[in-house]
């Protein structure tokens, strides 16, 4: 590949097995970044690896990890530190999409999972990679915003998502004097599995392709 914009940059992309995370990880690999691609399912990560290899990019390190596995997330930071000593880019795309239901009908199981992934998972991820981001001379951490607070039936998703963003906003304030730039990005509507679960009857052809949305994320990383 001729475009080596991110050569030498160490990146971690969560939710990299599909959707926006897949597209961002792919583009970073094609532009020379050393990418740690993380997702709960291995199959989608292997698809990413195969595609990057076919396109001549720098193949990613595949991390089939669950954000709810505290021990695995702790080991993630230690592994990146051992191999590279720093992290230059974090793009957090992973999210849980609990069923849409009235607040009074949300099951404890669905609420607990949404909280563990969308809320507490963000705090655990930050805890693991914060020293690595601080070790970079110019790090960027991008968190995806999806404001649905107060929207009917989105209670479990919106509340857990806002909790995670709350951790990220607090983190941004705490490290404002460092070289870590925390960015909040609201991507356009995309034909993702998450959106299909929320809007099963929507015409996906009217959504922005994930590859196009990924270009917008990379623009943020290059600023």
NORHU-V933709 format. One record per residue. N is the residue number from 0. PHI is phi in whole degrees, 0 to 359 (999 if undefined). Layout:
n=[N;N]
phi=[PHI;PHI]
//
This chain:
n=[0;1;2;3;4;5;6;7;8;9;10;11;12;13;14;15;16;17;18;19;20;21;22;23;24;25;26;27;28;29;30;31;32;33;34;35;36;37;38;39;40;41;42;43;44;45;46;47;48;49;50;51;52;53;54;55;56;57;58;59;60;61;62;63;64;65;66;67;68;69;70;71;72;73;74;75;76;77;78;79;80;81;82;83;84;85;86;87;88;89;90;91;92;93;94;95;96;97;98;99;100;101;102;103;104;105;106;107;108;109;110;111;112;113;114;115;116;117;118;119;120;121;122;123;124;125;126;127;128;129;130;131;132;133;134;135;136;137;138;139;140;141;142;143;144;145;146;147;148;149;150;151;152;153;154;155;156;157;158;159;160;161;162;163;164;165;166;167;168;169;170;171;172;173;174;175;176;177;178;179;180;181;182;183;184;185;186;187;188;189;190;191;192;193;194;195;196;197;198;199;200;201;202;203;204;205;206;207;208;209;210;211;212;213;214;215;216;217;218;219;220;221;222]
phi=[999;279;276;242;306;252;300;87;270;259;232;238;240;264;66;273;273;193;61;295;300;301;294;293;300;300;295;295;298;291;253;94;286;271;251;261;260;245;195;287;254;284;305;294;293;294;297;298;300;297;294;298;297;298;271;82;273;280;297;280;271;270;235;281;237;255;300;276;267;303;298;294;292;297;293;302;299;295;292;295;297;296;274;227;79;197;223;266;221;236;237;261;248;297;201;254;246;290;301;284;198;302;307;291;250;295;281;299;297;293;293;296;294;300;296;296;274;280;256;298;300;294;297;295;295;300;302;285;257;307;299;290;295;294;283;279;280;197;261;229;237;249;243;276;265;209;291;228;303;87;283;304;76;264;309;297;289;295;292;292;295;294;297;297;293;297;299;293;294;296;300;301;292;290;247;299;267;260;270;267;256;264;239;248;229;257;288;288;295;234;279;265;296;298;292;296;290;279;230;297;265;288;284;297;293;272;272;284;303;301;298;290;297;296;299;295;294;295;297;295;289;269;291]
//
